[in-house]
Amino acid sequence: MIDSIVRKQSEADAVGESAVAATVRTLASMIADGRWPAGTALLPQRELAKLLNISRATLREAISVLLTIGKIKARDNGRGFTIADLAQSQAWSSAAPYSLREVYQLRHVVESYAAQLAAMSRTEADLARLRQALDAFRRAAISSDLSAYAEADFEFHRQILALCGNRLLVDMHRTFADVMQESQRMPVLRPGDLWPAVKEHELILEAIERGDPDGANYYMRKHISMGGSRSGLAPSELP
């Protein structure tokens, strides 16, 4: 078993993933393979880091991602983690105040309209900030840096809300920022799903750049729906 874990980690490193991304995918693969049954205690971080030949800092970031998507859960005594039930690990965290479907429904309404407004009111300074966020998103996708990827993804969407000119939409997005950001981290364990979102962001930005409100609305709605699909929502649950 140990040889298998180390081999999976080496294979992930070989394809150019960041250390955190490689660790997340390796651990998720081992969980999915049933090597650690539901309820099993995860090895202490010191032992696990040594087993995978990674730093404690890398392991802590990977564990943060696994917690967010429900692959593992903190023990009741706050000491260590256990493997979550398979059904829960494939879905939105049961501790979340809203379902993943509800979050994507809200994003579909709020963010598509914000993109439409942004295309009507954007300035060159606004566009410059959006391009910077997109560049950061693109770089993170290329390097498979999951933490940077999630942050740049959220920042791109936050920038669009910020420049839409509707303070109520901005406040609404800010109020639910945590749950929305978590929804944007859901697809990170699905290989091959990082780059399509970059292309979708590019289409949204292009529509905003050319002052096309209908196009910005359309491409944002399509992007949110695709994001929901990548997060595991069924077609019937998508907006």
HURAMO-V699030 format. One record per run of one state. SS is the DSSP state (A for helix, B for strand, O for the rest). FROM is the first residue (numbers start at 0). LEN is the number of residues. If there is no record, write none. Layout:
# HURAMO-V699030
ss:SS from:FROM len:LEN
ss:SS from:FROM len:LEN
This chain:
# HURAMO-V699030
ss:O from:0 len:1
ss:A from:1 len:13
ss:O from:14 len:4
ss:A from:18 len:14
ss:O from:32 len:8
ss:B from:40 len:1
ss:O from:41 len:3
ss:A from:44 len:8
ss:O from:52 len:3
ss:A from:55 len:13
ss:O from:68 len:3
ss:B from:71 len:3
ss:O from:74 len:6
ss:B from:80 len:3
ss:O from:83 len:2
ss:A from:85 len:4
ss:O from:89 len:10
ss:A from:99 len:22
ss:O from:121 len:2
ss:A from:123 len:20
ss:O from:143 len:2
ss:A from:145 len:17
ss:O from:162 len:4
ss:A from:166 len:9
ss:O from:175 len:1
ss:A from:176 len:13
ss:O from:189 len:4
ss:A from:193 len:16
ss:O from:209 len:3
ss:A from:212 len:18
ss:O from:230 len:4
ss:A from:234 len:3
ss:O from:237 len:2
